[in-house]
Amino acid sequence: MKVALVFGTRPEAIKLFPVIHALRAREDVDTRVIVTAQHRGLLDQVLEIAGIVPDIDLDVMTPNQTLDGLTAKLIVELGQAFDAEKADRVLVHGDTLTTMVASLAAYYRKIPVAHVEAGLRSGDIHHPWPEEVNRRVVACIADMNFAPTQAAADALLAENRDPATIHVTGNTVIDALLATRQRVLGEPRLASGLDGLAARFAGKRIIAVTSHRRENFGGGMEAIARAIADIAARPDIAVIFPVHPNPNVRPVMEAVLGTLPNVAMIEPLDYPHFVRLLDLSHLVLTDSGGVQEEAPSLGKPVLVMRETTERPEGVAAGTARLVGTDRAAIVRSVFALLDDEAAYAAMSRAHNPFGDGHASERIAKIIAASGSARGAMDEAA
Ligand code: UDP
């Protein structure tokens, strides 16, 4: 059977490269990779490290494109790609615009859709925006829902999705993280670009920061920047912040943090370097989805700068805490953790609420089995 995987952003590429490797290891599946390149530079970083060359690259990124302009472009171009590939199944991930539009274009051609990281819900269509609606649209279409956790499966069941379509697999990000960490341990030069910063900040506790959510653009970003400045005023702290290139993020951060000695604002890191940064950190301050899943596996407390999270497992396990985007509240939460050893110890238990590192193998097996079942039915007919 021919499976076309479609994605366009860095987090999708990180979470799908182990699935691509698992599918490519099978002889009964012909795996095709279609990228939209919704995030050009960040996507290419991941593809290169993972050794993946796309079969089709739509290269749709243009400066300041609108959601509706991108949707219009993608639906036409993905439709043409599916017609050219004649895939038996389309596989998408998560909740980006690429994911939602690829599902629709597949549906218009009656191609079945498999959804990896299905069932994440915040319950609020404006947080995260527009991702909450993107993923709900995919759920209406997919006939295979790979839920990372039981909570995600329960969310799908609560929407009356057919239980036969739901498989709890674990999150493939844990596969990516553990495999990459292993690679870096064996080959330290893969992440040696951080050696200089590690030496410069020796003796300080490092806080890794990432921030790029659309719903935090504007006032939220400004408050986050000012909170980081307050935190970095402490002499025992250093902040390492790979800054997302989005024009709503970088100028705000540069204006507030650009000259502070304890803050290193750096270019986005490739995945091996980012995994090393997590390893070097004392705690993580982020509004990212994927980072919330990765940090607990490495025993790093995560403070989440969002109002809601669709990943309650980390909060329930006690390894993540929602701190919102209020400047004073962020600072208070970080200082509480820095100054209370018992609270830190309780949050820093290494824990894998999101998966065991074998999600991709499970997904590949289920997809291949559906191909053989279909083949047997076609023969019988
Ligand atoms: N990440 C990375 N380099 C960086 C920052 C993040 O490789 O400089 C990885 C991180 O490990 C995680 C993913 O990018 O797997 C998260 O992406 P992002 O925060 O952009 O998106 P989200 O997960 O919120 O959709």
Boltz pocket constraint, residues with backbone or C-beta under 6 A from the ligand:
constraints:
  - pocket:
      binder: B
      contacts: [[A, 10], [A, 11], [A, 14], [A, 173], [A, 210], [A, 212], [A, 242], [A, 267], [A, 268], [A, 269], [A, 270], [A, 271], [A, 274], [A, 275], [A, 287], [A, 288], [A, 289], [A, 290], [A, 291], [A, 294]]
      max_distance: 6.0
